[in-house]
Amino acid sequence: MVKTKNLFKWSSEISEEGIEFTQPDIMLKLISTIDDRGWPHITLISSNRAINKKQIVWGAFTEGTSKKYVKKRPKQGIFFMTAEMPFKFIQAKADFTHTTSEGEDLEHFNQSQLMRYFTYVRVHTAYYNNIVAVTPVRNLPLFGVVKGIIKDMIGKGGAKTILDEKRLNVLGYKLFADLIAVRVIAYIDPTDGYPTMIPCIQLQAADHNRLVFPPSVLKEDLYRIPVNSKVAVLGMNFDFYYQVVKGTFIGFKKFRGIKFGVIEIEEIYNSSPPIVGKIYPEIETRPKVTDFHL
């Protein structure tokens, strides 16, 4: 692999180093699928690893939306990142091929550090995926992240909206307003239709209705996000509580003299108890009918 202006070229096979990189149980492992509207969706799936140069397998112990999406639309993005600094990561694009409910890969997941002591929760299905494109192990430069956080402190206040509503709830706002937290952007690559994920720790909430990020690190990657495209952003704290925000990337704009990428929040998906599912906009329901008349 060669590096041109910090942008790594993709390969059709994952390297031996990359296979080894995906093996630890404790690391960030994400799947990006395509929802029924053609928007990207992000799911944390820790039972997830490369098993050879051409295949990635991940396991399901719950039946969520990502499993439905990937069966309808096999194209997906897969992302691995270390849990501790210095952060390193791998991006992959893959096609879902089939599932199995038995075999050594399921046994491996259920014997992992995360799952071995669970009595009632087991990884019950393995999803197999053929690698279409993958990067080598990449570094996430700490200096660029810190530089971005400083720019946030100076400029993000100028990006506030004038909306009266608050789309992010209290917990969601904290996830995206804290100086340091896990944040990853997913978009659909227009060149091939595959979801692609980019780590963006410097991304923060300008207010309860808008997310912003300075392109202080991985600039070439962030500039590839198409203007006016739909994106999904995962925000997660170090207790593994997370929400997924979806909206429109409206491009790069300057606030207080600093350039920021801007995402207008349109939908919020909560992936942790007590409420799992879409929490904004609220789903309208009709009152229960208990009295019938002809």
N, C-alpha and C positions, 0 to 999 in steps of 0.2 A: 504494500500500500504506500502511496505517496501522499504527501501533504502539500496542498497548494493554498497559500494564504489562509492557513488554519482550517481549510475545509477538506475533510478526508473523503477519499473516493470509496464508493461502495463496492463490495465483492459479492459474488454469487454463493460463496461458501464462508462459513465462520472458521476462523483459525483455531489451532489447538489452544493457543493462549485464550482466545475468546470462549471456547468450550469450558475451559477451567474456570474462567472468570464468572460464568453463570451458575456455578455449582453451590456456593454458600447458601445456607438457609436464611441467614439474616442479611438481607440487602433489599433495596427497592426493586421490585419486579412488577412491571405494568403491562397491561394489554390495552391497545386502542382499537376499537371496532367502529363500525359505521352504523348509525341508527336508522330508523325507518324513513327519516327525512333526508338522509345523506350527510348528517352532521357527525363529527367524530365524538366518540364516547371513550372514557378512560376507566379502567378497573384495576384495582390492586389484586394480583394473584401471586401469592408467595410460592406456591408449589409450581415451579416454572424453571426450566433449564434446557440447555442444548444437550442432545444426546449423541449427536455426531455432526459432521460438517454441513449436513444438509437438512437437519431436523431439529425443531424445538418442540418440546412437549410441555403442556401445562395441565394442572388438575383442578377439578371442580368439587367442592364439598357443599356448595349451595347452588341453587338455580337462579341466577340473576339475569339481567338484561343482556350482558355481554355474550352469554352462551347462546341466546336466541339470535342475536345479531350476527354472530360469526357463522352460524349455520345457514343464514339467509344470504349473507355477503361475506365470502371467505377471506377477502383481503383484510389484513390487520397489521398494525404496528406493534412491535414488542420492544421493551426497554428494560435495561438492567443498569443499576447504579449502586456503588458501594454506600454503606450506611455511615461511614466515618470519613473524615478528611485525611488525606487529600482525596477529593471525589474523583472517581473514574466511572465511565459509563460506556455502554454499547447500545446502538440503535439497530433495529432489524425490521425488515418487511417480510411478511410470510403469508402463505395461503393455507387455510384450514383444509385438511383432507379427510379425517375420520376420527371417530372416538372408539374407546374400548373400556370395558368395565372390569377388566382383569389384566394381570400381567405384571412384569417386574417394575415397570415405571410407576404404577400405582403403589406397589409395595414400597418402592423407594420413597415416595412422597409420604406415605403413612408411617414410615420409620424415621422421618426427619426430625430434627430438633423441635420444630414447631408443632408437629402433629402426634408424636409418639405417645404422649401422655393423655391424649383425649380419648375418652371412653365412648362417647356418643356421637362425636363428629369425626367423620372419615372422608378422605378424598375418594369419591366413588366413581369418577369418570376421568379418563385421560384424553385430552384433546391433542391430536398430532397435527403439526404444521410444517410444510416445506418452506425452507428459506429461499426467498427470491433475491434479497439484497441485504447486506449487513456491513456495518462499519467495523474497523478494528477497535480495540480498547482505546478510548479517548480520555484525555484529561480535562477536567473542568477547572480552569485556572482560578485560584482563590483570589488573586489580586483583582481580576475583573469583577468577581462577585462583590468584593468589598467596595470597589469603585462604584458599582451600580447602587449599592445600598446608600452610599454617601449622596449620590445624585438623587435618589428617592427622597432623602431627608430634606434636600434643598428645593426640589422642583415639583414633587407630586402634589403638593397642596394647590398648585396652580391648575391642576387637571380636574378639580372637583366639578361635579355636575350641579345643575340647579333644580334637580328633581326633588319633590317632596317625599316620595316613598323611599323606603330602605329595603332593597332587594336582598342583600346579604343579611342574615340574622346575626345575633350577637356572636355566636360561636364561629360562623363563617367569616365575619369581619375580622375576628381575631386571627384566624388562620392566614388571612391574606394581608393583615396589617403588621404582624410581628416582623421584626427586622430579619430574623433567621428562621426559615421553615422550608420544607420541601415544596417546590412548585415546578410543574412540568406542563408545557403547552403541547397540545396535539392539533394537527391540521391535516387536511387531505391534500396530498401532493398532486397538483394538477397534471403533472407529466405522466403519472402512471396510476393514479386513483388509490394509492395506498396511504393509510394514516401514518403520519410521521410524528415522533415525539422529540421535544427539545427541552433539556433541563433549563430552568430559568428562575433560579433562587432569588434573584434581584427583583422579580415581579412582586408588586404590592397593590393593595387597594388604595385608589385615590380617595374614594369614599365608599358608601354602601352600594353604588351602582356602576362603578367603573374600575377596571384594572389597568395598570400601566407598568411598563418595564423599559428601562434604558438598555440599549443594545451594547452594554459594556463588556460583555463576554459572549462568545459564540455568535458574533455579529453576522457572519456570512450565513449561518443557519437561520437566524431570526429574519434576515432580509428576504429569505425565500418564502415566507408566509405570504400568500396572495392577499392583497388589499381587498376588503369587503368579503372575505371568506369567513365561514363559520369555524370556530375553534372551540376546543374544550381545554380547561385548565384545572389540573388537580392541585389542591392545596392541602398539605398534611403536616401535622405537628409530630413531635418525636414520641408521642403516645399512640401513634398510628390512627388517630381520629382524622378523617378527611372528608372534604366535599369536592364535587366537580362542578365548576361553573362553565356554562356554555354561552356563547355570544358571538358578536361580529367583530373581527379585527378591522378597524377603520384606517389603519396605516400609522405612520410615524408623524408626530406633531411636536412642536416645541412649547414648553411651559416653563416660564421663568428662565428662558434661554437654554434649556436642556431638552434634548430630543428624547421622546418616549414613544414606544409602541402603545397603542390604545385599544382596549377591548371593552366594548359596551355589553354589559351583562344582560342576558335575555332569559336565562333559565339556570336553576340551581338544583343539583342532584345530590342528595345526602346518602352516603354509602354506609353509615354507621348507625347502630341502634341509638335511640329508641324508634326513630322514623327512618325507614329505608325507602328511597324513591324520590320523585320530584317534589321539592318543597317550595319552589317558586317557578312560574306563577302557581298559586294555590288552585287545586283542582276543584271546580265547582260541583256541588252535589245537590240533588233535589231532596226535599223532606220525605221521610218515609211515609207511604200511604197506608193508613190503618183503617180508614172508613170508606167503604165503597157504596155508591148509590147508582141506580140505573136511571 
